[in-house]
Amino acid sequence: MPFVPNTDADRAAMLAAIGAGSVEELFADVPAARRFPKLELPKALSELEILRELDALAKKNEATDSGAWFVGGGAYSHFVPAMVPALAGRGEFLTAYTPYQAEVSQGTLQAIFEYQSMAAALFGVETVNASHYDGATALAEAVLMALHAVSGRPRVMIPAALHPEYREVLATYLEAFEVEVVEWKGSAAEAAKGVDARTACFVVQWPDFEGEVHELSGVADAVHAAGALLLVHVDPIFAALAKSPGSLGADIVTAEGQALGNALYYGGPYLGMMGATAKLVRKMPGRIVGEAKDKTGRTGYVLTLSAREQHIRREKAVSNICSNQGLVMLQSTIYMAALGKHGLARVARLCWDKAHYAAAELGKLPGFKVVNRTFFKEFLVHTPVPAAELVAKLEKRGVHPGLALSRWHPERTHELLVAVTEMNTKEQIDLLARSLAEASK
Amino acid sequence: MNLTPEPLVYGLSSPGRVGVVLPESDVPVAPVPAWLERDSLPLPELDELTTVRHFTRLSQKNFSIDTNFYPLGSCTMKYNPKANEAAAAHPSWRNLHPYAGESMSQGALELVFRLQEILAEIGGFKAVSLQPAAGAHGELAGVFMIRKYHLERGDTRRVKILIPDSAHGTNPASCTMAGLEAVTIPSNAEGGVDLEALKAALGPELAGIMITNPNTLGLFERNIEEICRLVHESGGLVYGDGANMNAVTGVFRPGDAGIDVMHFNLHKTFSTPHGGGGPGVGMVAANATLAEFLPGPLVVKKGDVFALETPPKSIGRMKAFYGNFAVLVRAYAYVRMLGAEGLRRLAENAVLNANYLKVLVEKRWKVKYGRRCMHEFVASGDIAEGVHTLDVAKRLIDYGFHPPTIYFPLIVPEAVMIEPTETESKETLDAFAAVLDRIADEARDNPALLHDAPTTTPIGRLDEVAAARCPVLCYRA
């Protein structure tokens, strides 16, 4: 059989050493009536056959490499340099475990330390952990962290325009606790005045699900004056262009790191990013790597502050997280290093310029109106005909104009969320504008 | 192993270097408001070759399955087939947007559907959600389901979850995150659940039990059906932790024995790579009692079309989108290459390898629970006066072996938990046992070799206490 080197002769020798008459005998502890059930499974395939079958299955999809795609909503098509998968795919990274044994895991550990360093620079905070499952769970765990850090405050304020699936994940994570979740609308600065002595944290998504970039001046002051924490969930590409959330007073910063060098992969694996001020580090969930010295003074890296974690504290741990998104984090590390100071800013700037060009072109179309005041790579457009109809019509021509908000809010029939990144050419944007004009006649 | 110190990426930076050239903009420049724009972005500046060498050299500072025997107990460090990687690399998976409509993602939905069906059959369950991203995430989903089941029935008293003292720390931590109370149940002299202690813990406050079978001692819980019966009679539900499923694929279906809800780690049993910490998949399976509580959406088949659907009483979403899809592609490729026969053979060889290695190791080393093991066994590392498990683990590194899991499970003093997996050859097991034999001699004759180990690595043992006291968690210019 594949992947098992034991030959019949090996098995016989091993059974003799064990003193067992057969392999079946080794399973004597399994209740006899339940032992060796007949499994109804498709027949085994060779490598050639399975790759052929999966190729046929994969081709039933319509992926972003054909047609013009303006679909975002928390997952974005960005350029991934060839070196990212080539390096992260090296077996020494790919097939290593969580780096418990520091001396034989310095590759993984140093890469995590570099990730923490670069992500902290992007976010403007002192500490970033080694990853969560995705942006939604990072945000949910950050809210739990805030509830623990500012204990005795059962209220959380979140934006009404938070990603709807993040809102659902947060609800799942908070289900067992008596937490009052209040949705804020309008300007963040105005809403932050609603933070009171019962509020643990005020959450901003930056930009929010509808693409709006809220002005944050005054927000941190209002939140902190009331004794609460400011949690900013940021687009990490946007963070390369904008003032960092930390510099604007955020205590906790979370992000979906997919955009940093990771393929779309139908929604996963993605990268939950979480950072915080130094004050909060011992409340933070997840693995954290720190610098350390050996006896001879050599510098190395090691998993640290593990007294927060489940394998030490069990039911008293700050979180149950164990396996994380290590390889995705590594890809983002390589991406940030490869793009660097200028490259990442350039990606952000291309997104900004192209999205603004697209918004201007769409805004010229009869009956179309761009809703956002300030936006980055995604914006909301009012459409003269139901947005879902436009999506259906344009898809047939290979143009994917964005997301109809009615998918989440049935009453919001005439709103289209359009995402534009460095992957979209002017030609595609012009095609989008032309196609929308024709389809809405 | 690359022993040359590698600078941090910041140390390789030089102003003006560029690693990736991006296209010229083909649209007009749009102004960025002053209140928004950042002054500078403090990231390094590297050229492409420097970047490639840096991360290649870092990779050479790791032990990995591809390079070394990695018998990390309870982690199932088996070979990760390269075909899995080839399967997942297909551009029509890589570039598929999660919000491409169902008509444009039929291939992905069909793959998810098929894998759900296959895993339900392997576990003996009614339905499967592939959404949870890791074992602990699946556990959390499972205890949320148990909690909701009781609440839906108006039974608000059931807040206690029983957990054997040999369990992973994630079990009690997951209970706390679900607002439930973890109650520890001791093990009996055989290493199984103490049935008298279990009976004493039953009652109207019982929500359920979390049970790992085989447990972390590598022993099959002989009383599994009795445990399920007792818990069910008391009104509780049974959660199965599938961390050790590699011992019993095709041998035992947990659902048949009365487990109500269970997670499997696709990154253990189903051969997807661990990636230095993740991503995994902690898919969660349920029987008829709990299937309608599974986290959604799942994939359903309607006629010839595949669609996303959330079960009626679902606990909700555990993450955005649908799960770690690329990991699912790998697991699907693997399970299809094995088939029913191959799955049984993998468990048989995993158990055979572990028992063979145990026989070799226990000639010199204490193994607390001596009966035949499943996929792993637990020895003790205090082989000589003044020698501890940590010393043995570090000395193994000098011989080119990744250490086993150490100091876990907590109920075995100086634990060394060894899981060879089915993909290792007899020659490798013999070599590993011979080295342990040699280390036992060294411990007796020259323990300094152990205390000073490892000496063949880029760094020696690190001062973890100092690192945690004054943490340095990122680069400082």
Interface residues (C-beta under 8 A of the other chain):
Chain A: M1 P2 F3 V4 P5 N6 D10 R11 A13 M14 L15 A17 I18 G19 A20 V23 L26 F27 A28 D29 V30 P31 R34 R35 F36 P37 K38 L39 E40 L41 P42 K43 A44 L45 S46 E47 I50 L51 E53 L54 D55 L57 A58 K59 K60 N61 E62 A63 T64 D65 W69 V71 G73 G74 A75 S77 F79 P81 M83 P85 A86 L87 A88 G89 R90 G91 E92 F93 L94 T95 A96 Y97 T98 P99 Y100 Q101 A102 E103 V104 S105 Q106 G107 T108 Q110 A111 F113 E114 Q116 S117 M118 A120 A121 L122 E126 T127 V128 A130 S131 Y133 D134 G135 A136 T137 L144 H163 E165 Y166 E168 V169 A171 T172 Y173 E175 A176 F177 V213 E215 S217 A240 L241 A242 K243 S244 E256 A263 L264 Y265 Y266 G267 G268 P269 Y270 V281 R287 I288 V289 G290 E291 A292 K293 D294 K295 T296 R298 T299 G300 V302 T304 L305 S306 A307 E309 Q310 H311 I312 R313 R314 E315 K316 A317 S319 N320 I321 C322 S323 N324 Q325 G326 L327 V328 M329 L330 I334 M336 A337 A338 L339 G340 K341 H342 G343 L344 A345 R346 V347 R349 L350 W352 D353 K354 H356 Y357 T374 V391 E395 H400 L403 R407 E422 T425 K426 E427 I429
Chain B: M1 P5 E6 L8 V9 Y10 S13 R17 V18 G19 V20 L22 P23 S25 D26 V27 P28 V29 A30 V32 P33 W35 L36 E37 R38 S40 L41 P42 L43 P44 E45 L46 E48 T51 V52 H54 F55 T56 L58 S59 Q60 K61 N62 F63 S64 I65 D66 T67 N68 Y70 L72 C75 M77 K78 Y79 N80 P81 A83 E85 A86 A87 A89 H90 P91 S92 W93 R94 N95 L96 H97 P98 Y99 A100 G101 M104 S105 Q106 G107 A108 E110 L111 I118 E121 I122 G124 A133 A134 G135 A136 H137 E139 L140 F144 R147 K148 H168 G169 T170 P172 A173 S174 C175 T176 M177 A178 G179 L180 A182 L219 F220 R222 I224 E225 V248 G250 V251 F252 R253 D256 A257 N265 H267 S271 P273 H274 G275 G276 G277 G278 P279 G280 G282 P295 I315 G316 R317 M318 K319 A320 F321 Y322 G323 N324 F325 A326 V327 V329 Y332 A333 V335 R336 M337 L338 G339 A340 E341 G342 L343 R344 R345 L346 E348 N349 V351 L352 N353 N355 Y356 V359 L360 R371 R372 M374 A393 K394 I397 H402 P403 T405 F408 E422 T423 E424 S425 K426 P454 T457 P458 I459 G460 R461 L462 D463 E464 A466 A467 A468 P471 V472 L473 C474 Y475
